[in-house]
Amino acid sequence: MDLFDIIGPIMIGPSSSHTAGAARIGKITRMLLGSQPVEARIGLWGSFQKTYLGHGTDKALIGGLLGMEVDDIRLRDSLSLAREAGLAYSFYNVRLKDAHPNTVVLEVADELGRQVKVQAASVGGGEIVIRSIDDLEAGFSGKENTLVITHHDTPGMIAGMTREIAASRLNIATMRVFRQSAGGQALVALELDSPADPGLIERLKALAGVYHVAYLAAREQGEE
């Protein structure tokens, strides 16, 4: 446990779970999309749907989708800023089975038609867990340098990815691999000990069978 775990995040808003965590979920969803979203459907579950207006969860999620950090004072005005930026959004109540009470489902799209669906939970102290991406299990926090790669499930695919990572002299801390079915769409989330260089990301994108590569750079200690 470090100092950040004890005192919590520097943030805008009344609640680390409902505000800081929500902003981080929105920001990571934007990073997974890889561009500015123009449309967002946001499903709220549990305490999120009961208190999101009073705790500013709606503003935090939208602010994160606009690229704001959790301590950005503009979070207070994110709904009006979203309209100025051309981001259309809607909130609705969603029913989920065995989900954390602070769970949100975001379906976002950019102007080119690229879409991503993210289910995530704010688990306390501003910390989050990305549970699934496009209905594929994920299970990472976004605290570490993380590569999220969606790809066609073919023999040798994971080996090709790890060869490129080794060529960049990077060490893999954790790796989670999920697939819809054998030979179908799959997802791998790799947490790295060090930052990834742009060249690595481009080489991963160029691998046959890779659909999309998102890189989530770790936050600095105490950065919010």
C-alpha distance (Angstrom), angle and dihedral (degrees) to the residues before:
residue distance angle dihedral
M1 . . .
D2 3.81 . .
L3 3.81 133.9 .
F4 3.82 92.2 -90.9
D5 3.83 90.0 57.7
I6 3.81 90.5 53.5
I7 3.81 103.7 44.5
G8 3.80 99.4 27.5
P9 3.80 130.1 -136.9
I10 3.79 131.5 -37.2
M11 3.78 99.5 -117.8
I12 3.78 151.7 147.6
G13 3.79 112.8 -110.1
P14 3.78 142.4 44.3
S15 3.81 100.8 -86.7
S16 3.79 133.4 47.6
S17 3.81 90.4 -155.9
H18 3.80 99.8 41.1
T19 3.80 98.5 34.1
A20 3.82 113.9 20.7
G21 3.79 94.1 36.0
A22 3.79 91.5 45.5
A23 3.81 91.8 51.4
R24 3.79 90.6 50.9
I25 3.81 91.1 50.3
G26 3.79 90.2 52.2
K27 3.80 92.2 47.8
I28 3.81 93.8 49.7
T29 3.80 90.9 46.9
R30 3.80 88.4 55.2
M31 3.81 89.6 49.5
L32 3.80 91.2 50.2
L33 3.81 89.7 51.0
G34 3.79 88.7 49.5
S35 3.80 95.9 -144.2
Q36 3.80 145.4 48.6
P37 3.82 109.5 -62.8
V38 3.79 118.4 -132.2
E39 3.81 97.0 -174.5
A40 3.80 132.1 35.8
R41 3.80 132.4 178.2
I42 3.79 109.4 -168.6
G43 3.80 123.0 -165.9
L44 3.80 117.5 -163.9
W45 3.79 126.0 -156.8
G46 3.80 134.7 -169.7
S47 3.78 118.3 -17.6
F48 3.80 90.2 -3.7
Q49 3.79 90.8 67.6
K50 3.80 92.8 44.0
T51 3.80 100.1 49.8
Y52 3.80 107.1 17.2
L53 3.81 94.8 114.5
G54 3.79 96.1 49.0
H55 3.80 94.6 44.1
G56 3.78 95.8 42.7
T57 3.79 94.2 -118.1
D58 3.80 90.0 143.5
K59 3.80 92.1 54.1
A60 3.80 91.8 44.8
L61 3.81 94.4 51.3
I62 3.80 92.8 47.0
G63 3.81 91.7 44.6
G64 3.79 89.9 52.8
L65 3.81 90.5 50.6
L66 3.81 87.1 53.6
G67 3.81 89.1 54.5
M68 3.80 99.3 -102.6
E69 3.80 123.3 150.3
V70 3.80 121.0 -129.5
D71 3.82 92.9 -101.3
D72 3.82 95.3 48.8
I73 3.80 108.8 123.8
R74 3.82 88.6 -149.1
L75 3.81 88.7 74.1
R76 3.80 86.9 86.1
D77 3.81 89.6 62.9
S78 3.79 98.5 34.0
L79 3.81 95.8 117.8
S80 3.79 93.2 58.2
L81 3.82 90.6 40.3
A82 3.81 88.9 53.6
R83 3.78 90.7 57.1
E84 3.81 90.0 50.1
A85 3.81 89.9 49.8
G86 3.81 92.7 50.2
L87 3.81 95.7 -111.2
A88 3.81 111.0 147.6
Y89 3.80 112.6 -161.9
S90 3.79 141.0 173.7
F91 3.80 134.4 -172.4
Y92 3.78 126.6 -146.9
N93 3.80 138.8 166.1
V94 3.78 115.5 -100.5
R95 3.80 129.6 -167.4
L96 3.80 115.9 -137.3
K97 3.78 131.5 179.8
D98 3.82 119.6 -125.5
A99 3.81 92.1 -11.8
H100 3.79 128.1 150.3
P101 3.84 109.8 -97.8
N102 3.81 91.5 -116.6
T103 3.79 96.5 58.0
V104 3.79 129.8 138.9
V105 3.80 133.6 -174.7
L106 3.81 114.6 -152.0
E107 3.79 123.2 -168.6
V108 3.80 108.5 -174.5
A109 3.79 135.9 171.4
D110 3.79 135.9 -171.9
E111 3.80 129.9 -140.7
L112 3.81 91.8 -92.3
G113 3.79 91.9 57.3
R114 3.79 98.4 -105.8
Q115 3.81 110.0 145.8
V116 3.77 137.0 -169.0
K117 3.79 131.9 -175.9
V118 3.79 117.7 -154.4
Q119 3.79 130.4 -176.5
A120 3.79 112.9 -166.1
A121 3.79 140.6 162.2
S122 3.78 131.5 -144.6
V123 3.79 101.8 -139.6
G124 3.81 102.2 -175.9
G125 3.77 140.9 -70.0
G126 3.78 91.6 42.0
E127 3.81 91.4 -61.1
I128 3.80 120.9 132.8
V129 3.79 141.8 -171.5
I130 3.80 122.7 -147.1
R131 3.80 100.5 -141.7
S132 3.80 101.0 -177.3
I133 3.79 142.9 -3.7
D134 3.82 118.2 -153.6
D135 3.83 87.4 -12.6
L136 3.81 91.9 -56.6
E137 3.81 115.9 121.5
A138 3.80 114.5 -106.9
G139 3.81 115.5 162.3
F140 3.80 105.3 -174.0
S141 3.80 132.6 130.0
G142 3.79 104.2 -142.6
K143 3.82 89.7 -129.2
E144 3.80 93.1 110.7
N145 3.79 131.5 54.3
T146 3.80 98.6 -82.1
L147 3.79 134.4 -172.1
V148 3.81 114.4 -159.2
I149 3.79 112.2 -167.0
T150 3.80 126.7 -179.4
H151 3.79 113.9 -162.9
H152 3.78 148.1 151.3
D153 3.79 111.2 -81.4
T154 3.80 103.3 -116.2
P155 3.83 132.8 144.8
G156 3.80 112.9 -86.6
M157 3.82 95.6 18.8
I158 3.81 95.7 115.6
A159 3.81 90.7 44.0
G160 3.80 90.2 54.1
M161 3.79 91.7 51.5
T162 3.79 94.3 48.2
R163 3.83 91.0 48.1
E164 3.80 89.8 57.2
I165 3.80 91.2 47.7
A166 3.81 91.1 49.2
A167 3.82 89.4 49.4
S168 3.82 87.5 59.6
R169 3.83 88.4 52.2
L170 3.79 92.4 -118.8
N171 3.79 125.9 145.8
I172 3.81 120.9 -136.3
A173 3.80 111.5 -133.1
T174 3.81 97.0 -175.2
M175 3.80 135.5 -3.9
R176 3.80 127.4 -163.7
V177 3.79 120.5 -172.4
F178 3.81 125.0 -169.6
R179 3.79 134.3 168.6
Q180 3.78 138.5 -175.6
S181 3.82 92.3 -136.0
A182 3.79 139.9 -29.7
G183 3.78 106.8 -64.4
G184 3.80 92.4 10.1
Q185 3.78 134.2 101.9
A186 3.79 115.6 -47.0
L187 3.78 138.9 -176.8
V188 3.78 131.8 -149.2
A189 3.80 123.9 -169.9
L190 3.79 114.6 -164.7
E191 3.79 122.0 -172.0
L192 3.81 111.5 -156.2
D193 3.79 131.2 -155.3
S194 3.83 91.3 -138.0
P195 3.81 137.0 28.6
A196 3.80 118.1 -79.5
D197 3.79 118.3 -121.0
P198 3.83 121.6 -128.6
G199 3.81 90.7 -114.5
L200 3.80 91.4 61.2
I201 3.78 92.3 50.9
E202 3.81 91.2 51.2
R203 3.82 91.7 48.9
L204 3.79 91.0 50.8
K205 3.80 90.6 49.8
A206 3.80 89.5 52.5
L207 3.82 94.2 56.2
A208 3.80 112.9 112.2
G209 3.79 110.6 -105.9
V210 3.82 96.2 23.4
Y211 3.80 111.9 126.9
H212 3.79 102.2 -178.8
V213 3.81 140.1 -4.6
A214 3.81 122.3 -159.0
Y215 3.78 122.5 -176.7
L216 3.80 119.8 -157.0
A217 3.79 110.6 -165.4
A218 3.80 113.8 -147.4
R219 3.77 117.5 -108.7
E220 3.77 116.4 -114.1
Q221 3.77 116.4 -106.0
G222 3.79 107.0 -78.7
E223 3.81 92.8 4.2
E224 3.80 113.7 137.1
